[in-house]
Amino acid sequence: MEAKGLAIALFSREILKALTARARLSQWRIAIEIAFVFMSAPVFAASELDVKPEKTEIVIALPQPSGASIPIFLAHEAGLFKKYGLNAKIQILNSAVSVQAIVSGDADIFAGGATMSNARLRGAPFKFFGATTQQYVFQMYGAKEITNVQQLKGKTVAATTPRAAIETATREVLKRAGLNPNADVKILYLQTVGAMLTSIVSGQSSAGALSPPTTLKAREAGLNLISDIGKLNIAGLQVGFGTAESFLRNNPNTALAFLKAMASAATLARTDPVITKRAIATYLKLDDPKMVDDTYEVFSPYWMSSLAVRVEAIQAHLDSLEEKEFPNAKNANPKDFIDNSFVEKLSKAGFVP
């Protein structure tokens, strides 16, 4: 009887061991299958985007070097354009000339503010297909006697060019302070941010929306920070990527390659201060480490790798236009200015957030 009981116990133990082993095997098998799914899906999706660009030599028209545009320079500096099959040349032009270069075909991709939307309102078939900075990151500085925005009533305010990002942001800041940009101030156009600073220091104008590294020079000159525009979260394309619709139709793989480089560059800019600050020093021609650090600290929170163009960023620009000059802006649909299909492909592949 005891022998029989012992046999049953041993048999039961073996069954239990076998069942445990099978359970462990099943768990491992399930774990391996789950891992395989998670590992295989993105690789498969990414392989669909691993295609050769139709046009490998591209020209990027950049209105003005600034901290906001550093991801573009970083993509060049870190070899990200070449990584995705592109030989990119960056041309520094003012906003109006940059748009005209896209019209004439002298440049392929516009990398700047929403001013390219103006050309579409006038009939040019342009669209934005990506963006890295979609809110205005400026700081408004006033002359030594100016301590707040309200004090600018009756004064002259400096800007770069009409309808560029700086003017659009300036007008919104004035509105939020209860001022009418068309009646309460005079806007003086000076083409460059450097010229704006000189104008404020010399007394030719009383304030202006500046960007790093010029902001550090403004502080050193004793000017007063009267509005940190980045913290106001004013929607608007400070750096968007636009081109002709025909370019997107004829060169879809080139557009994807460009966006892959920009997504990688935006991520690198936020996560690797060393290489990013080196790019800032090189492309903004800065020798002062304080200016380099200031530029990085101000802009790094706003470099986005998600890339999808926001409707509200385009709408904000359309709302800023004068009806007399752009009568069709009021009823324009901001979605008509955007093609996010390329970003959506990257997003499905797990390449962008």
C-alpha positions in Angstrom: 0.0 0.0 0.0 2.8 2.3 1.0 4.7 1.4 -2.2 1.6 2.2 -4.3 1.2 5.5 -2.5 4.8 6.3 -3.2 4.4 5.5 -6.8 1.4 7.7 -7.2 3.3 10.5 -5.4 6.3 10.2 -7.7 4.0 10.0 -10.8 2.2 13.1 -9.7 5.5 14.9 -9.1 6.6 14.0 -12.7 3.3 15.2 -14.1 3.6 18.5 -12.1 7.2 18.9 -13.4 6.0 18.3 -17.0 3.2 20.7 -16.7 5.4 23.3 -15.2 8.0 22.8 -17.9 5.2 23.1 -20.6 3.9 26.3 -18.9 7.4 27.8 -18.8 7.9 26.8 -22.5 4.5 28.4 -23.4 5.5 31.6 -21.5 8.8 31.8 -23.3 7.1 31.0 -26.6 4.5 33.8 -26.0 7.2 36.2 -24.9 9.3 35.4 -28.0 6.2 35.8 -30.3 5.4 39.2 -28.7 8.9 40.4 -29.0 8.9 39.2 -32.6 5.8 41.2 -33.3 7.2 44.4 -31.8 10.5 44.0 -33.5 9.2 43.0 -36.9 6.5 45.6 -37.3 8.6 48.8 -37.3 11.4 47.2 -39.3 8.9 46.1 -41.9 7.2 49.5 -41.9 10.6 51.3 -42.1 11.7 49.2 -45.0 8.8 50.6 -47.0 10.4 54.0 -46.6 13.9 52.8 -47.4 13.7 54.0 -51.0 16.1 56.1 -53.2 15.2 59.8 -53.6 14.2 60.7 -57.1 16.2 63.9 -56.8 19.4 63.7 -54.7 20.7 67.2 -55.3 18.5 69.7 -53.5 18.7 73.4 -52.7 17.2 74.7 -49.4 16.2 78.4 -49.3 16.6 79.7 -45.8 15.4 83.3 -45.1 17.7 84.0 -42.2 20.0 82.0 -39.9 18.7 81.8 -36.4 18.4 79.5 -33.4 15.1 78.3 -34.7 16.7 77.0 -37.9 19.6 75.1 -36.2 18.1 71.6 -36.9 18.6 72.4 -40.7 22.2 73.2 -40.1 22.7 70.3 -37.8 21.3 67.9 -40.4 24.0 69.2 -42.7 26.7 69.2 -40.1 26.0 65.7 -38.7 25.7 64.2 -42.2 22.0 63.4 -41.8 21.0 64.6 -45.3 23.7 62.3 -46.8 22.6 59.4 -44.6 19.2 59.5 -46.3 20.6 60.0 -49.8 20.5 63.7 -50.2 23.2 66.2 -51.1 21.7 69.4 -49.7 22.9 72.9 -50.4 21.6 75.7 -48.0 21.2 79.1 -49.5 20.7 82.1 -47.2 18.2 84.5 -48.7 15.7 87.0 -47.3 12.1 85.8 -47.0 10.7 87.3 -50.2 13.7 86.1 -52.3 13.5 82.6 -50.8 9.8 82.3 -51.9 10.7 83.6 -55.3 13.5 81.0 -55.6 10.9 78.3 -55.1 8.7 79.9 -57.8 11.5 80.1 -60.3 12.8 76.6 -59.5 16.2 77.9 -58.3 15.5 76.3 -54.9 13.6 73.1 -54.1 12.5 73.5 -50.4 11.7 76.7 -48.5 12.6 76.5 -44.8 11.1 79.5 -43.0 8.0 81.2 -41.7 4.5 81.2 -43.1 5.2 83.9 -45.6 5.1 81.3 -48.3 1.4 81.1 -47.7 1.1 84.6 -49.2 2.3 83.2 -52.5 -0.4 80.5 -52.5 -3.0 83.2 -51.8 -1.7 84.9 -55.0 -2.1 81.6 -57.0 1.2 79.8 -56.6 0.6 76.1 -56.0 2.7 75.8 -52.8 2.2 73.6 -49.7 3.9 73.1 -46.4 4.8 69.4 -45.8 6.6 69.6 -42.4 7.8 71.9 -39.7 10.1 71.9 -36.7 9.1 75.1 -34.9 5.4 76.1 -34.8 5.3 78.8 -32.3 7.2 82.1 -32.2 10.3 82.0 -30.2 11.4 85.6 -29.9 12.1 88.0 -27.1 11.0 91.6 -27.4 13.5 94.2 -26.1 12.7 97.8 -25.4 15.0 100.8 -25.2 16.3 101.7 -21.7 13.2 104.0 -21.0 10.7 101.3 -22.1 9.8 98.8 -19.4 6.6 97.3 -20.8 4.8 96.8 -24.1 2.0 99.3 -23.3 4.6 102.1 -23.3 5.2 101.5 -27.0 2.1 103.5 -27.9 3.1 106.3 -30.2 6.6 104.8 -30.7 8.5 103.1 -33.6 8.9 99.4 -33.4 11.6 97.6 -35.5 11.0 94.5 -37.7 12.7 92.7 -40.5 10.4 92.5 -43.5 6.7 92.8 -44.0 4.7 89.7 -43.0 7.8 87.8 -41.9 7.7 85.8 -38.6 9.1 88.7 -36.6 6.5 91.2 -37.7 3.6 88.7 -37.2 4.8 87.9 -33.7 5.3 91.6 -33.0 1.8 92.4 -34.1 0.3 89.7 -31.9 2.3 90.9 -28.8 1.0 94.5 -29.4 -2.6 93.2 -29.7 -2.3 91.3 -26.5 -1.1 94.4 -24.8 -4.2 96.3 -26.0 -2.4 98.2 -28.8 -3.5 98.5 -32.4 -0.4 97.7 -34.6 -1.8 99.8 -37.4 -2.6 102.9 -35.5 -0.7 102.9 -32.2 2.8 102.2 -33.4 4.9 102.7 -36.5 6.7 99.6 -37.8 10.1 100.2 -39.3 11.4 97.5 -41.6 15.2 96.9 -41.4 15.7 93.5 -43.2 17.9 91.9 -40.5 17.8 91.2 -36.7 21.2 92.8 -36.3 20.0 96.0 -37.9 17.0 96.0 -35.6 19.3 95.9 -32.5 21.3 98.7 -33.9 18.1 100.7 -34.5 17.0 100.2 -30.9 20.3 101.1 -29.3 20.7 104.2 -31.5 17.2 105.4 -30.6 15.9 105.1 -34.2 13.2 102.7 -32.8 12.0 101.9 -29.3 11.7 98.1 -29.4 11.8 95.0 -31.5 11.3 91.2 -31.3 14.8 89.7 -31.4 16.1 86.2 -31.5 19.3 84.7 -29.9 22.1 85.3 -30.1 21.1 89.0 -30.7 19.2 88.9 -27.4 22.4 88.5 -25.4 23.8 91.6 -27.1 20.6 93.4 -26.3 21.0 92.6 -22.6 24.6 93.7 -22.7 23.5 97.0 -24.2 21.2 97.6 -21.3 17.9 97.1 -23.1 14.9 95.8 -21.3 13.2 92.5 -21.9 9.5 93.5 -22.2 8.0 90.2 -23.6 9.3 86.7 -23.7 7.3 85.7 -26.7 8.1 82.0 -26.6 6.3 81.7 -23.3 3.2 83.4 -24.8 2.7 80.2 -26.9 1.7 82.2 -30.0 0.9 79.7 -32.8 2.8 80.3 -36.0 5.3 78.7 -38.4 8.7 80.0 -37.4 10.4 77.2 -39.3 8.2 75.2 -41.7 9.2 73.3 -44.9 7.3 74.2 -48.0 7.6 73.6 -51.7 5.7 73.4 -55.0 3.0 70.8 -55.2 4.7 69.6 -58.4 7.9 68.9 -56.5 6.0 66.7 -54.0 4.2 64.8 -56.8 7.4 64.2 -58.8 9.8 63.6 -55.9 7.9 61.9 -53.1 10.9 59.9 -51.9 13.0 63.0 -51.8 10.4 64.7 -49.6 10.4 61.7 -47.3 14.2 61.6 -47.2 14.3 65.3 -46.3 11.8 64.8 -43.5 13.7 61.8 -42.1 16.8 64.0 -41.9 14.9 66.8 -40.2 13.2 64.5 -37.7 16.6 63.0 -36.8 18.2 66.4 -36.6 15.5 67.8 -34.3 15.9 64.9 -31.9 19.6 65.2 -32.0 19.4 68.9 -31.3 17.5 68.4 -28.1 19.5 65.4 -26.8 23.1 66.2 -27.8 24.0 69.8 -26.6 27.7 69.3 -27.5 27.2 68.7 -31.3 24.3 71.2 -31.4 26.3 74.0 -29.8 29.1 73.3 -32.2 26.6 73.8 -35.1 25.3 76.9 -33.5 28.8 78.4 -33.2 29.7 77.4 -36.8 26.6 78.4 -38.7 25.6 81.5 -36.7 29.3 82.5 -36.6 29.5 82.9 -32.9 32.8 83.0 -31.0 31.3 83.8 -27.6 30.4 80.7 -25.6 27.7 82.7 -23.7 25.9 83.5 -27.0 26.1 79.9 -28.0 24.7 78.7 -24.6 22.0 81.4 -24.7 20.9 80.3 -28.2 20.7 76.7 -27.2 18.8 77.3 -23.9 16.2 79.5 -25.6 15.4 77.3 -28.6 16.0 73.7 -27.5 12.5 73.3 -25.9 10.9 74.3 -29.1 12.6 72.0 -31.7 10.0 69.4 -32.5 10.6 66.1 -34.3 6.9 65.3 -34.8 6.9 67.5 -38.0 3.2 67.5 -38.8 2.1 71.0 -39.8 -0.5 72.4 -37.4 -3.6 74.0 -38.9 -3.6 76.7 -36.2 -0.1 77.7 -37.2 -1.3 78.5 -40.7 -4.5 80.0 -39.5 -2.6 82.4 -37.2 -0.7 83.7 -40.2 -3.9 84.1 -42.3 -5.5 86.0 -39.5 -2.5 88.4 -39.4 -2.8 89.5 -43.0 -4.4 92.8 -44.0 -7.7 92.3 -45.8 -6.9 95.1 -48.1 -3.8 93.4 -49.4 -5.0 89.8 -49.2 -8.8 89.9 -49.5 -9.0 86.1 -50.0 -7.2 85.3 -46.7 -10.3 85.7 -44.6 -12.1 82.8 -46.2 -9.1 80.6 -47.0 -9.0 77.1 -45.6 -5.7 76.5 -43.8 -5.8 72.8 -44.7 -5.4 73.8 -48.3 -1.9 75.0 -47.4 -0.8 71.7 -45.8 0.2 68.3 -47.1 0.9 66.1 -44.0 0.8 62.8 -46.0 4.5 62.4 -45.9 4.7 62.9 -42.1 1.8 60.4 -41.7 3.9 57.8 -43.6 6.8 58.4 -41.3 4.5 58.3 -38.3 3.0 54.9 -39.3 6.6 53.6 -39.7 7.4 54.7 -36.1 10.0 57.2 -37.5 8.3 60.3 -35.9 6.1 60.6 -32.8 
